[in-house]
């Protein structure tokens, strides 16, 4: 019966030297931006130059990619230009009210000035058997 070891192992973590970091950054800027098949030759050259384990170099590539992606996102967010809030133009109701307040005319005066030719209603004419009138003037 195999027992599981639930105790966590202490992992040793070695810091990269400045020389190793510079070599890896040079390779990264030269196109070694992933760990896929097309980057294997570049990773092999970086491993040979730095004398690091292949897994360590691949881990560094992932960390560097995430670091650059995050720093690029914060730069783009800071570069966004804040636009002023959208301003709406005048609507017909506001124009109508402005005309009333500017001229001081009452509703009846404005309605009587409307063209009856453009707003005819045939119902009052048929009902009262009279000449056509504007239905707005009757209101």
N, C-alpha and C positions, 0 to 999 in steps of 0.2 A: 504494500500500500504506500503510494507516494504521497508525501505531505507537501503542501504548498508553503512556500516561504513567504509570509505576509509582511515581513520586515523589509522596509525600503533600503535599497543599497545606496550608499553614499557615492555619488559620481564625482570623479575628479574633473575639474574644469581648468583647462590651460588657456591663458590669455594669448592672443596672437601678438607677435612682436610688431613693431612699426614697419620693419622691412617686409614681413609677410603680408601685412595689411596693404602696403604700397604695391606689392607684386599682384595681389588679388584684385586691387582696385584698377590697376593697369589692364589686367586681363578682362575685368568686367566692362571697363570703358571700351575695350577692343572688341566687344561682342559676346563675351561669355556671360549671358544674362539668364541662362536657364540650365536645367540639368537633363534635358532631353537628349535624344540620340544625336541630333545635329551639333550639340555642344560638347560631345564626349572628347573630341580631339583637343579642344581648348582646355577642358578640365584636366586632361592628362598632362598637358604642358604646364599648367599651373601647379599640379601636384608635384611634378618633377622639379620645378623651380623652388617651391617652398618646402619640400620634404614633409608635407603634412599628409594625413590620411585622406583618401578620396572622399569619405563620408564627411570629414571636417570641412573640406573645400565646398562640397555640395550644400552643407548646412550654412556656410558663410554666404553662398550665393543667394539662398532663400532669404536669409536675414537682411542682406544688402538690398535685395529687390523690394522687400517690404518696407525697409527704412526709406528708400528713395521714393517709393509710391506714396508713403505717408507724408513725407516732406513736400512732394510735388502737389499733393492735394491741399495742404495747408497754404502753400504759395498761391494756388489757384483761387482758394477761397478769399484770401486777402486781396487779390487783384480784382475781384468782382466789383463792378461799379454799381452803387446803389442808385436806382432810378427814383425820381420823385413820384409820388402817388398819382394815379391816373385822374385827370380832371375831366369831368363830363361837360359837354357843351350844353347850350340852352335847349330846352324842349318846348314844344308848342304851347303847353299850358303856361310856362313861365313867361314866354313872349307875349301871350294874350294878356296875362295879368299886368305885365309891365306897360303894355299899351293902355290899359284901363287907368292905371294909376298916373301915367304920364299925361294923358289927355283929360282926365277927369270926367269922361263920359260915363253915363249909366248903361246898364245892360240893355234897356229898351232902345236907347239911341244907337248903340252898336248893332243891335239886331235889325233895326229898321234900315240901316245902311247896307246890309247884306243884299246881294242881288237875288231877287225872287226868281229870276230866270234860271239861276244855277241850282236852286233848291226848291223845286216844285213838289207838291204833294197833290195827287189827283183825288184822294179820298175826300178832303173837305169840299172840293168842287162838285163831286158827284152827290155828296150828302146834302149840301145846301143849294145845289143847282145855281151856283153863282160863279163869277169869274175866278180863275185860279188865284190863290194867295199863297204866300210863303208860310209854311207851317211854323217856322221859327217866329214870325211876327205875331202869331196868335198866342204864343206862349207867354 
